[in-house]
């Protein structure tokens, strides 16, 4: 399953001294006394001390091209993307994948905040390779990898929503992403306008996309998808599950092209329509800069981890917001 929080001091473990008993040579040897096993038990972090709120908002950022000369309003230069990563790190955000978010698999240090980085359309600006076989340093994947090497506590993972023949059809791309902890999600075979297709066409687009991913990266489970252009099929249920030509698909989350942070996975999130924040060059209303400013101005709104992945901590006044299926992990304070 990003900042200025106060750290929780761990308890100092007790040290157990073993004393070996010996007898004089003339006496019968005395059996040695077994030393107790030393144990170290760290107390769970105090949720109140770090302002934990695991029912708070989660920014899911949507990127397109990372290019020196951005053409679209959702694009950034490499320098702008690096600056945004620096801000996220400075404000205590730590990346998780879309699949980890929707499943509540959020094992984060106390006082930090989850952020989901998503990339649509699988362009070469997001991942490409040099002639020597290394990842291009100014591609999105290259920038993330370098950033993670400088900040080891910033796990440099993202979710890449791919079409067929992703990243210029380079066969190295999808295996490289998986080997580096990224998630590969569906984005239809041809970047289709799903509302213009009949039910068979919608399912064909998604099945062919899933087949292409699993052929390029055997053993992959495609767990989430992003709607091309943010447009759902006329039968919205087909964005989540369906089948075509004997192959089925089922996604745990469907990503929108929205303009606001997502709910906590432990609150009232709709897996069939998860909002994302557009990140570009400041040309879009309610973009990433707007929402990061908003969450920084009122930190009580955002998801703040308690450091214990086995529980869901939140101020007691928010108890009604907890989704019932997580009640066995509730830790109000």
N, C-alpha and C positions, 0 to 999 in steps of 0.2 A: 502496500500500500506507500526577505531582504529586509529598521533596524536598531537603534541603540538600546539593546536589552542588557540587563544586569546578569552576569554569569552566576550560576549556582555553585557554591564551593562543595566539592566532594568530601565525604567523611574520610578521616584518616583511619585506615584499617589497623586493627590491633595486631601486634606482633606476638607470636607464641614462642617461648623459648623452650627447647627440649633439653632436659638434663639427663645425661647418661650416668647411671649409677654403677659403680664398680666396687668390688669387695677386695680385701687383702688376699694375698696369695694363699694363706692358710685356710681361709674360709671357703665355704661352698660358693660358687659363683651365683650372684644375684641376677635373675632375669632382667634384661633391660626394660625400662619403662617406655612404652611406645609414646612418641610425641604426638600430640593432637595435630591434625591437619590444619594448616593455616588457611583461612578463607578471607576473601575480600568481597564484601557486599556493598555496592554503592547504593545509597539511598536514591529512590526516584526523585527526579527534579521537582522542585516546588512550583506548581503551575502559577500560583499567584506571584511568585518572585520574578518570573519571566513574562508575566502578562499573557499567559497562554490563552488562545482563543481558537480552538480547532473547529469552530463553526463559522469562522470568518471567510472573507472573500479571497479568491485565488485568481491572480491575473494569468490568463492564457493568451500569450502574444502570438500574432499571426504575421509572418514575414513572407515576402516573395523574393524578388531579386536582391542580391548583394553585389552591387556593380559600381565601378568607378564613375560612370555617368548614368545615374538612375533615370529610367524612362517613365515609370509609373508612380502613382501617389503612395503605393504600399512598399516602395523600394527604398533601400538605403545604400550609402557608400560603405565600404569596409571600415572607414574611420568612424562613421556614425554608428555602425553595429558594435564596434569595439567600445565606443563611449556608452552605449546603452548597457552593455554587459558590465562595464565598470560601475555604472550607477546601480544596477541590480545587486552586484556583489557588495558595494558599499552600504546599501540599505538592508542587507541581511537576507536577500532572496537566494534560494538554492534550487536549481532545476530538478524537475521530475518529468517523466514522460506522461503523455496523455493517458496511457493505459494504467500507469501507477496512480495518477490522479483519480480516475473514475472508480478504481477498485479500492481506494482508500489505503493504498500501500505507500504511506508517507512516513518514512523513517528519517526524520530530520533532527538536527541538533536543537536543543532547547533555545527558544528565542528567535529562531529563524523562520522564514516564510517560504512556502513553495511557489514556484513560478514554472509554467509550462511554455517552452519555446516550440512553436510549430512553423513548418515551412511547407508552403503549397507549390505544386506544379513540377517539382523535381527537375529544376534547371541546372545547367552546368555552373551557374554562379553560386549555387549552393554546395555542389560537390564536383570537383574535377581533379585530375591528376597531372603532375608535371611529366616531362619526358623521362625523368629518372624514376617515375613511379610513386613519388610522394604526393600527398594531398596538396593542392594549390593553397599556399598560405593565406591568400586573400579571399578564398571561398568561405562560405558560412561555416562549413565543417572544419576547415583549416583554422579559421579564427577561433572557433570554440575549442579546438584541441589545444592550441597555443595558450589560450586563456586559462584552461584547466591546468596546464603544466605550471603556470605562474601562481595559481591559487588552488592548491590541492584540495581545499575544503569546498570548492565549487565544482561539483560533478558536471562535466561539460556534455550533457545529454539533451537531445531534442527529439521531436517527433516529425518525421518527414512524410508528408502526404504525396504519394507518387502516382503518376500516370504510367501507362505502358511505355516501354523504352525509356526509362528514367535516366536522367543525367547524361543525355546524349547516347543512351544505349550502351554505356560502358559496363561490361560484365563485372568489373571489380567493385562497383559502387555499393550495391546492396549488401554483399558480404562484409565490406569495410564498415558500413554503418552498424551492422549487427555486432561485429567484433568490438566496436567501441561504445557499446551500450545504448545506442540510439534505437528508437522505435520506428518501424516502417508501417505507415497507415495507407488506407485506400483513398483514391481521389478520382475514381472511374478510369476506364481504359483510355478514353479520348478527351477528357475534360468536358464531359457532356453537359448540356443544359437539360437537367433531368426532368423538369416540368414539361418539356416538349416531347418526351418519349412516352410510349405506352408502357404498361407493366412489364411486358416481355423485354422491351428495350432497356428499361432501367436495370432489370436483373442481369441482362446480358452484359451491360457495361461494368457492373460490379463484379460479376463472376469472372469475366475475362481479366479484369484488373487483379483480382486475388490470385488467379492462376498464374499471371505473369510474375507476380511477386514471389510466389512459392516455387516457381520454376527457376528463378534467378537465385533464390536463397532457400534451398530445401529445408524443411522443418520449421519455417517461419509460420507463426499464427498471426494473422492480420486482425487486430483487436479493435481498432477504432478507424473511423473514416471522417473525411471533411467534404462537405458539399461544395462542388464547383460553383463559383459565383455566389455561394450561400443560398442556392435555390434548391428546395426540396422537390422530390417527385410529387405528382398529384396524389398518389397514395403514399403518404408520409411513412407508413410502416415499412415500405420497401427499402427505405434508406437504412433501416436497421437490420432486416433479415429478409432472405428470399433464396431462390434457387433458379438455376438455368442449366439446361443440358446436363443434368445429373450432378451438378456441383452446387452445394449450398454455401451460404455465408451468414454470419451473425456478428454484428458489431456491438461492443459494449458501450460505445459512445459515438454520437454523430455531432461533428463540430460545425457551428454556424460561422458566418462572417458577421459578427456582431460588433458591439461598441461598448461593452461593459465587462467588468470582471465576472468570473463564474462563481456560483455558490460553492461552499465547502462540499466535498463528497459525502460528508456526514450529515448534511442538511438537505434542503429541498431542491436537489439538482435533478433536472430532467435529462436522462441520458440520450434521449432522442433529439435534443436541441441544446447543446452546450455552447454558451456564448464565448466569443473570443474578442480580444482587443486588437485593432489594426495598428501595426507599427510601421511608420513610414518616415517622411521628412517634415512632419509638422503641417502637412497639407490637409489632413483629415480631422474633422471635429471628433472629440472624444477619443483621441489616439492614445498611444502608450504613455507619452509624456503627461497628458492630462490626467490619466488615471493613476500613474505613479505619484504625481503631485498630490492628488486627492487622498490616496492611501497614506502617504507620508504625513499629511496634515492632520489626519485622524487615524492613528495606528490601531485604534480599537476596532475598526471595521475589517481589518485584514486577518487572514489566517496566521496565527502565530503558534508554532509547535511547542509542545511541552517536553520533548526529548524522550518520550516513552511511547513507542509504536503500539503497545498493547492496550492503550486507553485513549479515550477522546476527552480532552480537558476543555472546559469552558466556564465562564462566569455563570453562576447559578441562575441569574436573571434570564439567560438565554436558553434554558432547558427545553422550552417548548419548541425550539427550532431543530432539535435533534431528530433525525429520521428514526422511526421505530426500530428498524432492523439493526441499528447500532446501539441499542439501549444497554446491551450487556457489557459494552465497553465505556459507558458514560462515566465521567469523573468530574462532576460539577464542584465548584469551590466558591 
